[in-house]
């Protein structure tokens, strides 16, 4: 049985699949694109199915392309994004007939996909500014793209929508962010008037050769802010490691303000202000 998406009419015409097998053993992903009935599709397979639906002429783009380039934290349940002239797309797929130059897409595991700079150019202009920054951070964390490449693209596409938002998002962009919550926290700190924090600060441990990395902070003050996700408390090994890590950082002279999901923005900023003031004494 075929495990990857395929074009049903072509498979039947070639004799690889019989018509009754197509009806009984496979299910439709997009019109004339099939997969095994019990298959649980990955994002890559859904993207492949979308590309096949476009007669192998469309280009995978946006957040789907970002995920294929290695960006984490992309919602795999969102529609596949595809640059393709047919705007009457089926459910589970979103198309756009955008201007795309030949050097702005390439081959990725057999299908067309926007390049990293073009992908960043697109995701930096979508949704809200904060979401755009989070999208850029995630892609940058995986690829370390250069902002100048995006500015060059913007100059080539002067008529594109939301160029101003892209420039604003690039001002906040930091590939050191390792989760959307870290991006959110960094933006909160900057907008509150604190100097822009450094991300992924290396701290030499007491053993003299290994290092801890702090989410963000100010090395000159030995002050850091970190966001602790749920896994920090639900994973016993992680929880034990965090206790040892916190004690050692304190012994090394670091003050770490730890933030969790339940914390309110005003409380976060008050705690940070107290910690900041204590470091200036």
Backbone as CSV, one residue per row, in Angstrom:
resi,resn,N_x,N_y,N_z,CA_x,CA_y,CA_z,C_x,C_y,C_z
1,UNK,0.849,-1.202,0.000,0.000,0.000,0.000,0.881,1.248,0.000
2,UNK,0.466,2.254,-0.774,1.235,3.488,-0.881,1.091,4.290,0.411
3,UNK,2.210,4.717,0.975,2.178,5.450,2.243,2.350,6.950,2.048
4,UNK,2.845,7.385,0.883,3.018,8.803,0.601,1.862,9.308,-0.259
5,UNK,1.553,10.611,-0.196,0.493,11.170,-1.043,0.794,10.920,-2.520
6,UNK,-0.240,10.681,-3.310,-0.072,10.452,-4.740,-1.300,10.938,-5.499
7,UNK,-1.124,11.162,-6.794,-2.223,11.599,-7.645,-3.028,10.373,-8.067
8,UNK,-4.277,10.330,-7.673,-5.098,9.149,-7.903,-5.285,8.807,-9.368
9,UNK,-5.639,9.784,-10.197,-5.897,9.510,-11.614,-4.658,8.974,-12.313
10,UNK,-3.479,9.494,-11.941,-2.234,9.026,-12.555,-1.926,7.601,-12.117
11,UNK,-2.180,7.276,-10.856,-1.918,5.929,-10.354,-2.825,4.915,-11.026
12,UNK,-4.080,5.287,-11.242,-5.022,4.393,-11.919,-4.633,4.217,-13.383
13,UNK,-4.287,5.314,-14.054,-3.923,5.259,-15.475,-2.694,4.386,-15.709
14,UNK,-1.768,4.400,-14.766,-0.544,3.612,-14.919,-0.715,2.167,-14.471
15,UNK,-1.850,1.850,-13.862,-2.107,0.501,-13.399,-1.543,0.172,-12.038
16,UNK,-0.963,1.163,-11.355,-0.377,0.898,-10.049,-1.440,0.738,-8.962
17,UNK,-2.585,1.348,-9.187,-3.706,1.241,-8.255,-4.979,1.037,-9.070
18,UNK,-5.819,0.134,-8.639,-7.096,-0.090,-9.317,-8.149,0.866,-8.764
19,UNK,-9.178,1.111,-9.576,-10.213,2.072,-9.168,-10.883,1.673,-7.863
20,UNK,-11.202,0.392,-7.726,-11.893,-0.017,-6.491,-10.957,0.090,-5.288
21,UNK,-9.632,-0.102,-5.494,-8.678,0.077,-4.405,-8.599,1.539,-3.987
22,UNK,-8.671,2.424,-4.972,-8.620,3.854,-4.677,-9.782,4.263,-3.784
23,UNK,-10.948,3.652,-4.040,-12.146,3.992,-3.257,-12.134,3.358,-1.872
24,UNK,-11.577,2.151,-1.775,-11.715,1.396,-0.528,-10.498,1.433,0.392
25,UNK,-9.326,1.630,-0.185,-8.108,1.535,0.617,-7.423,2.883,0.847
26,UNK,-7.904,3.917,0.163,-7.266,5.222,0.253,-8.307,6.305,0.533
27,UNK,-7.839,7.450,1.005,-8.724,8.584,1.258,-8.168,9.833,0.584
28,UNK,-9.072,10.769,0.312,-8.696,12.000,-0.377,-8.101,13.000,0.617
29,UNK,-6.952,13.554,0.276,-6.373,14.646,1.043,-6.804,15.967,0.423
30,UNK,-6.522,16.140,-0.849,-7.007,17.236,-1.681,-7.531,16.621,-2.977
31,UNK,-8.335,17.334,-3.750,-8.894,16.745,-4.968,-7.864,15.994,-5.806
32,UNK,-8.140,14.703,-6.036,-7.313,13.787,-6.830,-5.977,13.475,-6.176
33,UNK,-5.802,13.844,-4.927,-4.587,13.485,-4.195,-5.004,12.586,-3.037
34,UNK,-4.392,11.400,-2.988,-4.820,10.370,-2.043,-3.682,9.942,-1.126
35,UNK,-4.091,9.274,-0.048,-3.144,8.679,0.883,-3.847,7.479,1.508
36,UNK,-3.077,6.567,2.077,-3.670,5.396,2.720,-4.680,5.809,3.776
37,UNK,-5.757,5.059,3.906,-6.853,5.433,4.795,-6.412,5.643,6.240
38,UNK,-5.513,4.808,6.707,-5.111,4.898,8.121,-3.860,5.735,8.332
39,UNK,-3.403,6.433,7.317,-2.176,7.228,7.426,-2.396,8.462,8.296
40,UNK,-1.443,8.738,9.182,-1.442,9.980,9.956,-0.415,10.900,9.313
41,UNK,-0.891,11.910,8.617,-0.014,12.734,7.803,0.835,13.695,8.623
42,UNK,2.109,13.773,8.285,2.987,14.791,8.837,2.769,16.084,8.051
43,UNK,3.319,17.170,8.579,3.202,18.434,7.856,3.881,18.329,6.489
44,UNK,5.009,17.650,6.438,5.705,17.484,5.163,4.835,16.733,4.161
45,UNK,4.141,15.706,4.599,3.273,14.950,3.696,2.074,15.781,3.246
46,UNK,1.534,16.588,4.151,0.430,17.466,3.763,0.899,18.502,2.749
47,UNK,2.127,19.000,2.957,2.697,19.953,2.007,2.906,19.287,0.648
48,UNK,3.383,18.046,0.660,3.569,17.304,-0.585,2.237,17.122,-1.302
49,UNK,1.191,16.802,-0.546,-0.135,16.625,-1.137,-0.625,17.927,-1.770
50,UNK,-0.378,19.050,-1.100,-0.777,20.357,-1.646,-0.026,20.648,-2.936
51,UNK,1.261,20.330,-2.948,2.081,20.574,-4.135,1.602,19.704,-5.305
52,UNK,1.253,18.459,-5.024,0.712,17.588,-6.067,-0.613,18.120,-6.593
53,UNK,-1.448,18.637,-5.704,-2.738,19.213,-6.114,-2.537,20.350,-7.110
54,UNK,-1.431,21.089,-6.964,-1.147,22.221,-7.864,-0.480,21.760,-9.165
55,UNK,-0.534,20.459,-9.432,0.103,19.886,-10.635,1.618,20.088,-10.613
56,UNK,2.166,20.080,-9.399,3.613,20.234,-9.186,4.146,21.599,-9.654
57,UNK,3.290,22.581,-9.664,3.693,23.913,-10.115,3.648,24.960,-9.012
58,UNK,2.922,24.700,-7.943,2.844,25.649,-6.843,4.135,25.652,-6.029
59,UNK,4.228,26.620,-5.115,5.409,26.748,-4.261,4.957,26.805,-2.800
60,UNK,5.432,25.869,-1.996,5.111,25.878,-0.568,5.704,27.134,0.057
61,UNK,4.906,27.826,0.873,5.326,29.143,1.363,4.885,29.370,2.813
62,UNK,5.131,30.590,3.283,4.649,31.020,4.598,5.144,30.149,5.737
63,UNK,4.257,29.960,6.731,4.657,29.204,7.915,4.891,27.731,7.618
64,UNK,4.227,27.203,6.568,4.500,25.820,6.175,5.941,25.688,5.708
65,UNK,6.374,26.620,4.880,7.771,26.606,4.419,8.722,26.784,5.586
66,UNK,8.361,27.661,6.529,9.215,27.883,7.702,9.425,26.581,8.468
67,UNK,8.356,25.819,8.645,8.463,24.539,9.358,9.365,23.571,8.597
68,UNK,9.238,23.536,7.278,10.069,22.639,6.483,11.532,23.067,6.495
69,UNK,11.773,24.351,6.731,13.150,24.835,6.863,13.704,24.587,8.270
70,UNK,12.872,24.049,9.153,13.351,23.688,10.479,12.780,24.481,11.631
71,UNK,11.953,25.492,11.356,11.366,26.287,12.431,10.465,25.415,13.308
72,UNK,10.580,25.600,14.615,9.734,24.860,15.549,8.495,25.684,15.892
73,UNK,7.616,25.049,16.660,6.428,25.703,17.210,5.441,26.161,16.125
74,UNK,5.456,25.510,14.969,4.481,25.801,13.927,3.295,24.860,14.129
75,UNK,2.091,25.408,14.160,0.879,24.613,14.357,0.635,23.765,13.112
76,UNK,0.815,22.448,13.236,0.688,21.564,12.083,-0.758,21.374,11.652
77,UNK,-1.702,21.853,12.441,-3.115,21.727,12.076,-3.609,22.896,11.218
78,UNK,-2.773,23.922,11.084,-3.162,25.063,10.249,-3.094,24.669,8.772
79,UNK,-3.860,25.356,7.903,-3.819,25.034,6.476,-2.410,25.159,5.892
80,UNK,-2.113,24.301,4.936,-0.855,24.391,4.203,-0.889,25.660,3.357
81,UNK,0.205,26.414,3.355,0.279,27.651,2.579,1.025,27.386,1.272
82,UNK,0.416,27.854,0.176,0.930,27.542,-1.151,0.769,28.746,-2.064
83,UNK,1.836,29.126,-2.731,1.752,30.162,-3.757,1.346,29.496,-5.064
84,UNK,0.139,29.858,-5.498,-0.444,29.176,-6.660,-1.588,30.027,-7.180
85,UNK,-1.723,30.093,-8.485,-2.699,31.010,-9.093,-4.155,30.637,-8.832
86,UNK,-4.436,29.382,-8.494,-5.810,28.941,-8.243,-6.204,29.344,-6.823
87,UNK,-7.020,30.379,-6.714,-7.435,30.860,-5.390,-8.646,30.111,-4.842
88,UNK,-9.227,29.202,-5.631,-10.364,28.397,-5.154,-9.810,27.114,-4.543
89,UNK,-9.209,27.279,-3.383,-8.509,26.173,-2.762,-9.459,25.307,-1.942
90,UNK,-9.151,24.022,-1.788,-9.962,23.132,-0.949,-9.668,23.357,0.524
91,UNK,-10.499,22.821,1.414,-10.228,22.931,2.856,-8.867,22.339,3.203
92,UNK,-8.205,22.963,4.173,-6.896,22.487,4.587,-5.750,23.060,3.788
93,UNK,-6.064,24.018,2.927,-5.040,24.606,2.062,-5.368,26.075,1.861
94,UNK,-4.346,26.921,1.854,-4.544,28.341,1.590,-3.576,28.769,0.495
95,UNK,-4.118,29.378,-0.548,-3.290,29.777,-1.682,-3.216,31.298,-1.796
96,UNK,-2.146,31.753,-2.432,-1.991,33.173,-2.714,-1.268,33.316,-4.040
97,UNK,-1.712,34.263,-4.836,-1.100,34.501,-6.152,-0.129,35.662,-6.026
98,UNK,0.942,35.449,-5.244,1.887,36.518,-4.953,2.991,36.574,-6.003
99,UNK,3.610,37.747,-6.081,4.752,37.922,-6.970,5.938,37.156,-6.413
100,UNK,6.517,36.296,-7.229,7.605,35.444,-6.773,8.641,35.320,-7.881
101,UNK,9.873,35.699,-7.584,10.937,35.609,-8.575,11.591,34.234,-8.524
102,UNK,12.258,33.887,-9.617,12.805,32.537,-9.736,13.850,32.238,-8.657
103,UNK,14.607,33.229,-8.224,15.623,32.969,-7.204,15.054,33.005,-5.784
104,UNK,13.731,33.092,-5.663,13.094,33.140,-4.347,12.443,31.809,-3.963
105,UNK,12.663,30.789,-4.766,12.208,29.449,-4.399,13.173,28.419,-4.958
106,UNK,13.136,27.242,-4.377,14.028,26.176,-4.815,13.430,24.820,-4.515
107,UNK,14.240,23.788,-4.647,13.778,22.416,-4.437,14.020,21.996,-2.987
108,UNK,13.045,21.324,-2.414,13.169,20.802,-1.052,12.525,19.425,-1.025
109,UNK,13.356,18.394,-0.972,12.874,17.017,-0.941,11.865,16.752,-2.048
110,UNK,12.187,17.249,-3.234,11.384,16.932,-4.408,10.258,17.880,-4.734
111,UNK,10.029,18.921,-3.929,8.961,19.872,-4.251,9.477,21.299,-4.150
112,UNK,8.717,22.222,-4.672,9.110,23.626,-4.656,8.755,24.276,-3.319
113,UNK,9.685,25.097,-2.826,9.475,25.771,-1.549,10.193,27.115,-1.593
114,UNK,9.631,28.116,-0.947,10.295,29.422,-0.923,11.620,29.318,-0.166
115,UNK,12.597,30.114,-0.584,13.885,30.141,0.100,13.712,30.675,1.520
116,UNK,14.736,30.501,2.335,14.658,31.006,3.710,14.402,32.517,3.732
117,UNK,15.165,33.343,2.971,14.878,34.790,3.002,13.462,35.121,2.537
118,UNK,12.992,34.469,1.473,11.637,34.769,0.995,10.594,34.307,2.008
119,UNK,10.844,33.160,2.637,9.926,32.681,3.677,9.847,33.686,4.817
120,UNK,11.004,34.191,5.248,11.027,35.197,6.310,10.321,36.470,5.867
121,UNK,10.512,36.850,4.626,9.854,38.034,4.068,8.339,37.906,4.180
122,UNK,7.821,36.712,3.939,6.369,36.494,3.987,5.834,36.393,5.410
123,UNK,6.502,35.622,6.267,5.965,35.443,7.625,6.157,36.687,8.473
124,UNK,7.065,37.572,8.061,7.243,38.825,8.786,6.192,39.862,8.452
125,UNK,5.339,39.566,7.460,4.301,40.519,7.051,2.898,40.016,7.375
126,UNK,2.804,38.889,8.054,1.480,38.321,8.319,1.046,38.593,9.754
127,UNK,-0.257,38.520,9.960,-0.857,38.625,11.294,-0.390,39.875,12.037
128,UNK,-0.276,39.773,13.362,0.099,40.922,14.182,1.614,41.068,14.221
129,UNK,2.074,42.217,14.697,3.507,42.453,14.806,4.150,41.434,15.737
130,UNK,3.543,41.185,16.897,4.138,40.251,17.852,4.225,38.841,17.275
131,UNK,3.198,38.427,16.543,3.233,37.096,15.930,4.298,37.046,14.843
132,UNK,4.433,38.140,14.102,5.461,38.197,13.063,6.850,38.064,13.676
133,UNK,7.090,38.734,14.804,8.392,38.633,15.478,8.630,37.197,15.937
134,UNK,7.609,36.575,16.524,7.748,35.188,16.982,8.049,34.257,15.815
135,UNK,7.379,34.481,14.675,7.633,33.663,13.489,9.066,33.831,13.000
136,UNK,9.540,35.074,12.950,10.909,35.340,12.503,11.930,34.744,13.474
137,UNK,11.662,34.891,14.775,12.567,34.321,15.773,12.712,32.810,15.577
138,UNK,11.574,32.138,15.355,11.595,30.677,15.205,12.374,30.264,13.962
139,UNK,12.140,30.960,12.848,12.864,30.637,11.622,14.347,30.983,11.770
140,UNK,14.639,32.113,12.402,16.018,32.510,12.611,16.755,31.564,13.532
141,UNK,16.073,31.041,14.541,16.688,30.091,15.455,17.129,28.830,14.710
142,UNK,16.367,28.469,13.674,16.689,27.261,12.904,17.684,27.515,11.787
143,UNK,17.680,28.724,11.215,18.474,28.980,10.003,19.509,30.086,10.127
144,UNK,19.345,30.963,11.144,20.242,32.119,11.318,20.289,32.988,10.044
145,UNK,19.130,33.276,9.479,19.096,34.135,8.297,19.548,35.555,8.651
146,UNK,19.969,36.302,7.649,20.464,37.662,7.852,19.390,38.690,7.506
147,UNK,19.230,39.686,8.350,18.193,40.698,8.129,18.415,41.463,6.827
148,UNK,19.666,41.629,6.434,19.932,42.374,5.204,19.322,41.688,3.986
149,UNK,19.270,40.362,3.998,18.657,39.641,2.884,17.179,40.001,2.757
150,UNK,16.503,40.188,3.895,15.091,40.560,3.868,14.910,42.003,3.417
151,UNK,15.811,42.865,3.856,15.728,44.268,3.437,15.967,44.391,1.935
152,UNK,16.851,43.556,1.392,17.069,43.538,-0.055,15.808,43.072,-0.783
153,UNK,15.139,42.067,-0.221,13.881,41.596,-0.809,12.814,42.680,-0.767
154,UNK,12.746,43.380,0.348,11.768,44.463,0.485,12.003,45.533,-0.574
155,UNK,13.266,45.808,-0.870,13.583,46.807,-1.894,13.147,46.338,-3.273
156,UNK,13.171,45.032,-3.489,12.761,44.476,-4.787,11.245,44.368,-4.914
157,UNK,10.547,44.364,-3.781,9.083,44.226,-3.790,8.463,45.451,-3.102
158,UNK,8.734,46.601,-3.622,8.292,47.846,-2.976,6.768,47.949,-2.852
159,UNK,6.048,47.305,-3.733,4.593,47.399,-3.676,3.936,46.355,-2.794
160,UNK,4.711,45.501,-2.160,4.143,44.429,-1.331,3.476,45.006,-0.085
161,UNK,2.463,44.310,0.397,1.737,44.745,1.581,2.570,44.540,2.849
162,UNK,2.358,45.413,3.820,2.905,45.318,5.173,4.432,45.332,5.226
163,UNK,5.049,46.019,4.323,6.498,46.170,4.384,6.901,46.904,5.667
164,UNK,6.090,47.884,6.065,6.399,48.626,7.294,6.406,47.697,8.498
165,UNK,5.446,46.761,8.544,5.433,45.817,9.663,6.663,44.921,9.622
166,UNK,7.072,44.489,8.439,8.267,43.656,8.323,9.483,44.373,8.907
167,UNK,9.640,45.639,8.574,10.786,46.399,9.090,10.711,46.518,10.616
168,UNK,9.502,46.745,11.123,9.343,46.840,12.577,9.649,45.507,13.245
169,UNK,9.208,44.415,12.628,9.472,43.091,13.187,10.965,42.779,13.189
170,UNK,11.660,43.199,12.138,13.097,42.961,12.063,13.853,43.734,13.147
171,UNK,13.318,44.869,13.555,13.948,45.632,14.640,13.941,44.835,15.954
172,UNK,12.913,43.989,16.123,12.795,43.193,17.346,13.362,41.780,17.192
173,UNK,13.651,41.367,15.975,14.069,39.995,15.683,15.299,39.574,16.482
174,UNK,15.253,38.360,17.029,16.394,37.811,17.767,16.350,36.284,17.640
175,UNK,17.285,35.692,16.899,17.273,34.238,16.708,17.621,33.457,17.963
176,UNK,17.995,34.153,19.040,18.294,33.465,20.289,17.059,32.973,21.022
177,UNK,15.886,33.455,20.642,14.655,33.016,21.300,14.415,31.536,21.006
178,UNK,14.117,30.762,22.038,13.930,29.330,21.852,12.495,28.878,22.083
179,UNK,11.572,29.828,22.122,10.149,29.500,22.181,9.357,30.778,21.965
180,UNK,8.087,30.676,21.538,7.254,31.875,21.394,7.104,32.640,22.703
181,UNK,7.096,31.928,23.824,6.976,32.598,25.118,8.226,33.413,25.447
182,UNK,9.373,32.947,25.017,10.590,33.735,25.221,10.532,35.011,24.383
183,UNK,9.994,34.911,23.177,9.807,36.107,22.349,8.861,37.073,23.042
184,UNK,7.741,36.558,23.521,6.753,37.394,24.227,7.385,38.097,25.415
185,UNK,8.166,37.367,26.200,8.780,37.938,27.391,9.796,39.012,27.012
186,UNK,10.574,38.759,25.987,11.566,39.748,25.551,10.889,41.039,25.096
187,UNK,9.815,40.915,24.343,9.090,42.107,23.880,8.487,42.868,25.049
188,UNK,7.979,42.148,26.045,7.414,42.793,27.229,8.478,43.617,27.941
189,UNK,9.662,43.050,28.087,10.762,43.720,28.787,11.223,44.965,28.026
190,UNK,11.380,44.833,26.721,11.836,45.963,25.902,10.813,47.094,25.931
191,UNK,9.538,46.751,25.772,8.499,47.779,25.725,8.303,48.459,27.071
192,UNK,8.737,47.805,28.133,8.636,48.423,29.453,9.758,49.433,29.686
193,UNK,10.691,49.515,28.741,11.745,50.516,28.847,13.100,49.994,29.284
194,UNK,13.207,48.686,29.519,14.504,48.134,29.887,15.395,48.038,28.646
195,UNK,16.704,48.113,28.821,17.602,47.921,27.679,17.355,46.552,27.045
196,UNK,17.579,46.479,25.763,17.348,45.216,25.070,18.237,44.124,25.669
197,UNK,17.637,43.016,26.112,18.444,41.968,26.741,19.198,41.132,25.713
198,UNK,20.323,40.623,26.130,21.060,39.641,25.341,20.374,38.296,25.517
199,UNK,20.334,37.479,24.468,19.716,36.159,24.573,20.777,35.065,24.603
200,UNK,20.405,33.954,25.227,21.274,32.778,25.338,22.660,33.160,25.870
201,UNK,22.652,33.748,27.060,23.897,34.197,27.701,24.671,32.995,28.240
202,UNK,25.898,32.791,27.799,26.686,31.665,28.320,27.272,31.996,29.687
203,UNK,27.140,31.065,30.611,27.705,31.238,31.957,28.567,30.019,32.260
204,UNK,29.850,30.246,32.485,30.774,29.157,32.797,30.428,28.581,34.167
205,UNK,30.260,27.284,34.217,29.890,26.628,35.470,31.097,26.472,36.388
206,UNK,30.817,26.074,37.615,31.870,25.962,38.624,32.921,24.922,38.259
207,UNK,32.558,23.954,37.401,33.535,22.932,37.018,34.606,23.492,36.083
208,UNK,34.375,24.713,35.552,35.379,25.380,34.752,35.404,25.035,33.275
209,UNK,34.533,24.123,32.825,34.560,23.789,31.389,33.170,23.730,30.740
210,UNK,32.137,23.366,31.466,30.786,23.339,30.886,30.074,24.660,31.162
211,UNK,28.957,24.885,30.452,28.256,26.170,30.551,26.759,25.991,30.721
212,UNK,26.171,26.968,31.403,24.729,27.143,31.389,24.420,28.229,30.358
213,UNK,23.212,28.192,29.817,22.773,29.266,28.922,21.481,29.857,29.481
214,UNK,21.502,31.164,29.715,20.346,31.867,30.268,19.497,32.433,29.134
215,UNK,18.173,32.344,29.279,17.265,32.769,28.207,17.569,34.175,27.713
216,UNK,17.655,35.101,28.638,17.913,36.501,28.288,18.329,37.265,29.536
217,UNK,18.995,38.391,29.331,19.387,39.189,30.482,20.481,40.179,30.149
218,UNK,21.170,40.635,31.196,22.186,41.667,31.077,23.425,41.180,31.815
219,UNK,24.409,40.750,31.047,25.595,40.119,31.638,26.343,41.067,32.562
220,UNK,26.362,42.371,32.218,27.106,43.320,33.043,26.495,43.473,34.433
221,UNK,25.207,43.187,34.564,24.537,43.247,35.866,24.415,41.869,36.502
222,UNK,24.773,40.827,35.747,24.572,39.447,36.177,23.107,39.240,36.587
223,UNK,22.230,39.738,35.717,20.780,39.654,35.925,20.141,38.995,34.706
224,UNK,19.322,37.988,34.940,18.682,37.259,33.842,17.188,37.101,34.095
225,UNK,16.441,36.903,33.005,15.016,36.610,33.070,14.793,35.338,32.249
226,UNK,14.081,34.389,32.824,13.853,33.132,32.109,12.384,32.741,32.188
227,UNK,11.905,32.148,31.090,10.529,31.641,31.068,10.568,30.133,31.260
228,UNK,9.882,29.658,32.289,9.826,28.227,32.574,8.503,27.663,32.064
229,UNK,8.569,26.833,31.038,7.373,26.174,30.531,6.907,25.074,31.472
230,UNK,5.760,24.472,31.143,5.188,23.445,32.015,6.118,22.254,32.207
231,UNK,6.953,21.977,31.200,7.832,20.803,31.316,8.839,20.957,32.446
232,UNK,9.079,22.186,32.880,10.032,22.396,33.974,9.503,21.840,35.294
233,UNK,8.181,21.732,35.422,7.634,21.217,36.680,7.042,19.820,36.533
234,UNK,6.657,19.416,35.312,6.032,18.107,35.122,7.055,16.994,34.887
235,UNK,8.264,17.364,34.461,9.314,16.377,34.229,10.193,16.312,35.491
236,UNK,10.155,15.219,36.243,10.923,15.139,37.504,12.419,15.368,37.318
237,UNK,12.990,14.835,36.255,14.422,15.004,36.019,14.746,16.470,35.712
238,UNK,13.883,17.101,34.926,14.093,18.512,34.613,13.955,19.359,35.870
239,UNK,12.965,19.031,36.684,12.723,19.787,37.919,13.938,19.706,38.840
240,UNK,14.501,18.504,38.982,15.684,18.321,39.831,16.883,19.075,39.252
241,UNK,17.035,19.032,37.957,18.135,19.742,37.303,17.999,21.252,37.522
242,UNK,16.768,21.768,37.417,16.535,23.203,37.586,16.913,23.677,38.988
243,UNK,16.638,22.845,39.993,16.992,23.216,41.370,18.502,23.353,41.503
244,UNK,19.234,22.362,41.017,20.692,22.412,41.080,21.232,23.593,40.286
245,UNK,20.664,23.817,39.111,21.094,24.927,38.243,20.875,26.270,38.925
246,UNK,19.703,26.469,39.538,19.397,27.729,40.216,20.366,28.002,41.360
247,UNK,20.666,26.959,42.118,21.589,27.125,43.247,22.988,27.492,42.754
248,UNK,23.431,26.837,41.693,24.777,27.114,41.195,24.868,28.505,40.586
249,UNK,23.846,28.941,39.866,23.845,30.291,39.297,23.886,31.342,40.409
250,UNK,23.141,31.089,41.487,23.162,32.021,42.625,24.552,32.072,43.256
251,UNK,25.191,30.914,43.374,26.549,30.872,43.941,27.538,31.631,43.061
252,UNK,27.283,31.641,41.751,28.165,32.343,40.815,27.884,33.844,40.773
253,UNK,26.844,34.268,41.509,26.536,35.689,41.594,25.414,36.165,40.697
254,UNK,24.706,35.241,40.037,23.631,35.625,39.135,22.297,35.732,39.869
255,UNK,21.521,36.745,39.495,20.140,36.899,39.943,19.251,36.525,38.766
256,UNK,18.388,35.531,38.953,17.531,35.055,37.862,16.069,35.233,38.251
257,UNK,15.344,36.001,37.467,13.901,36.177,37.651,13.208,35.127,36.782
258,UNK,12.545,34.185,37.426,11.927,33.067,36.689,10.437,33.334,36.511
259,UNK,9.980,33.217,35.280,8.599,33.537,34.921,7.871,32.267,34.507
260,UNK,6.608,32.141,34.926,5.768,31.012,34.526,4.477,31.541,33.907
261,UNK,3.722,30.636,33.337,2.516,30.992,32.582,1.524,31.807,33.404
262,UNK,1.395,31.510,34.687,0.383,32.158,35.527,0.737,33.595,35.896
263,UNK,1.970,34.014,35.677,2.396,35.353,36.079,1.733,36.438,35.220
264,UNK,1.278,37.493,35.874,0.693,38.629,35.160,1.795,39.592,34.735
265,UNK,1.546,40.283,33.634,2.561,41.177,33.082,3.025,42.222,34.095
266,UNK,2.068,42.839,34.793,2.428,43.878,35.766,3.314,43.312,36.872
267,UNK,3.006,42.091,37.318,3.802,41.465,38.371,5.209,41.128,37.868
268,UNK,5.293,40.675,36.626,6.595,40.361,36.034,7.479,41.605,36.034
269,UNK,6.917,42.711,35.583,7.693,43.948,35.484,8.069,44.496,36.861
270,UNK,7.196,44.347,37.850,7.532,44.791,39.203,8.690,43.970,39.761
271,UNK,8.653,42.669,39.555,9.731,41.801,40.035,11.047,42.135,39.341
272,UNK,10.967,42.373,38.047,12.178,42.710,37.309,12.732,44.063,37.755
273,UNK,11.842,45.009,38.000,12.282,46.329,38.455,13.001,46.227,39.806
274,UNK,12.464,45.408,40.708,13.121,45.222,42.013,14.493,44.584,41.846
275,UNK,14.557,43.571,40.984,15.836,42.896,40.764,16.841,43.849,40.121
276,UNK,16.362,44.651,39.177,17.228,45.621,38.484,17.782,46.640,39.490
277,UNK,16.895,47.156,40.324,17.315,48.157,41.313,18.337,47.591,42.274
278,UNK,18.145,46.323,42.669,19.077,45.707,43.622,20.464,45.552,43.013
279,UNK,20.521,45.427,41.699,21.804,45.260,41.019,22.542,46.582,40.843
280,UNK,21.824,47.691,40.991,22.443,49.011,40.822,22.956,49.566,42.139
281,UNK,22.638,48.905,43.232,23.072,49.396,44.550,24.582,49.226,44.740
